[in-house]
Amino acid sequence: MSDIRKDSGGIVSAWIFVVGRKVRRRFYLMMRVNSSLHLKAKTLAVGILSIGMGGKLCHAAELPPSTAIPLVFTHTIDAGKANSGTPVVAKTMQIVLLPGGQILPRGTPVVGHVVDSQPFIFDPKPYAHQQPSYISVRFDRIVTKGVEIPLNVSVRALANTIASNDAQTPHYLDETDSKGTIVQIGGDQYSPIGKEVLSSDGDIVGYTRKQGIFARLISNAYVSRYARFPCGSTNSEQSVAIFSASACGVYGFDSIYMPENGRNGSGTFRLESRHHTVALYAGSAALLEVNGPQP
């Protein structure tokens, strides 16, 4: 059985009784729960809070398709050092909007693992066709406040550390630009004191708010010599952080390309290089997108 309570700050807490003992799990809905939403909040808390006999983390329903999750990698992943199963941990760059007014807070861990990797080994034979170094990664789950949310996501856009830092630093375009201009990954831009995010054509494609940057995703395509994939659009507003609404593919990587982004439903993205061992350094950022049902 369970007991659901709401405190004065609108935080819903849940207590679950397991085999005669009271086990408390506090689930932060991160929303103000008024009287009209209280019943929905209670239902949600009961539905996702489930503690097993061993007190393991409980599991929540999967996120809706096309939900965007901007994240930053917290440590370096090197194809020359990583093995299959090596943990991969990143954190959300801003709050992530969920249905019903719920959110994932900034800094929420997004956990995955290395699926496979191969360092670069130069083949000195005459006219040798060099085999690429590669690393394949899959994000499995989000962990927040004792709740695990399973993931099946693709990587819509990926930026290296330098490009990610640059997209968070104001650029002063001329002497009248006293506050600077932020240029996102993909080229959209906004003023730190403004509300609108503008495309290179001057169209409003997103909005800056206290909780982060939000936009409806715009369709685009990633095309390189060795890889290509499409990026779709959304009718709902998504959390994008440092990424443009139309950001698609890899940014700032010299010779690294992405032949697979997980969009086929595998949830696994793959980076390759035909010149050096692939490394994804700490501080690199990605815009994930939850995969929909596969045909």
Buried (B, 14 or more C-beta within 10 A) or exposed (E): EBEBEBEEEBBBBBBBEBEEEEBEBBBBBBBEBEEEBBEEBBEBBBEBBBBEEEEEBBBBEEBEEBBBBBBBBEEBBBBBEBEEEBEBBBBBBBBBBBEEBBBBBBEBBBBBBBBBBBBBEEEEEEEEEEEBBBBBBBBBBBBBBBBBBEBBBBBBBBBBBBBBBBBBEBEEEEEEEEEBBBBBBBEBBBBEEBEEBBBEEEEEBBBBEEBBBBBBBBEBEBEBEEBEBEBBEBEEBBBBBBBBBBBBBBBBBEEBBBBBBBBEEBBBBBBBBBEBBBBBBEBBBBBBBBBBEEE
